[in-house]
Amino acid sequence: MNPIIEMLKANNISDDKINDIFQVLTQNPLAAMATISELGIPQENIQVVLAKVMQNPALIKEAVNELGLDFSKVEAAKEQLQK
């Protein structure tokens, strides 16, 4: 299982909420971070996952694919952030 999804599940985040988070992530990564911070997950857990993502950005693509979402939307959102 993807470590991002695994961390969310370990913190009792429902599958529906996980899907919602990644839907937001594919549209607006900054909004996704705000959503994640509102879940009550201990900051140290979030930092561990962020460190993993920084070392291996493909983890986001793997999680999006695992959830059956469209990764091209993540790429489009990333391009918008760079403008």
C-alpha positions in Angstrom: 0.0 0.0 0.0 1.1 3.5 -0.7 2.7 5.1 2.4 0.5 8.3 2.1 -2.7 6.2 2.0 -1.3 3.9 4.7 -0.6 6.9 7.0 -4.1 8.3 6.5 -5.7 4.9 7.2 -3.5 4.4 10.3 -5.0 7.7 11.6 -8.5 6.4 11.1 -9.3 8.4 8.0 -12.1 6.8 6.0 -11.7 5.6 2.4 -14.2 8.2 1.3 -12.3 11.0 3.0 -9.0 9.7 1.5 -10.6 9.8 -2.0 -11.8 13.4 -1.2 -8.3 14.5 -0.2 -6.8 13.2 -3.4 -9.6 14.7 -5.5 -8.7 18.0 -4.0 -5.0 17.3 -4.5 -5.6 16.7 -8.2 -7.3 20.1 -8.5 -5.5 22.3 -5.9 -2.5 20.9 -4.0 -2.5 23.8 -1.6 -6.1 23.2 -0.6 -5.3 19.6 -0.1 -2.6 20.5 2.4 -5.2 22.6 4.3 -7.6 19.7 4.2 -5.0 17.3 5.6 -4.1 19.7 8.4 -7.7 19.8 9.5 -7.9 16.0 10.0 -6.3 16.0 13.4 -3.4 13.9 12.3 -0.3 14.4 14.5 2.1 16.8 12.9 5.0 14.4 13.2 3.1 11.8 11.1 2.5 14.4 8.4 6.1 15.4 8.5 7.3 11.8 8.0 5.0 11.4 4.9 6.1 14.8 3.5 9.7 13.8 3.8 9.0 10.5 1.9 7.2 12.5 -0.8 10.1 15.0 -1.0 12.5 12.0 -1.5 10.2 10.2 -3.9 7.6 12.5 -5.6 6.3 9.5 -7.6 4.5 8.5 -4.3 1.7 11.0 -5.1 1.3 9.5 -8.6 1.2 6.0 -7.1 -1.4 7.0 -4.6 -3.6 8.7 -7.3 -3.3 5.6 -9.5 -4.1 3.3 -6.5 -7.2 5.3 -5.9 -8.2 5.2 -9.6 -8.0 9.0 -10.1 -6.7 10.9 -13.1 -3.0 11.9 -12.6 -3.1 14.3 -15.5 -5.1 16.7 -13.3 -2.3 16.7 -10.8 0.1 17.7 -13.5 -2.2 20.5 -14.7 -2.6 21.7 -11.1 1.2 21.7 -10.7 1.6 23.8 -13.9 -0.9 26.3 -12.5 1.1 26.7 -9.4 4.3 27.3 -11.3 2.7 30.3 -13.2 
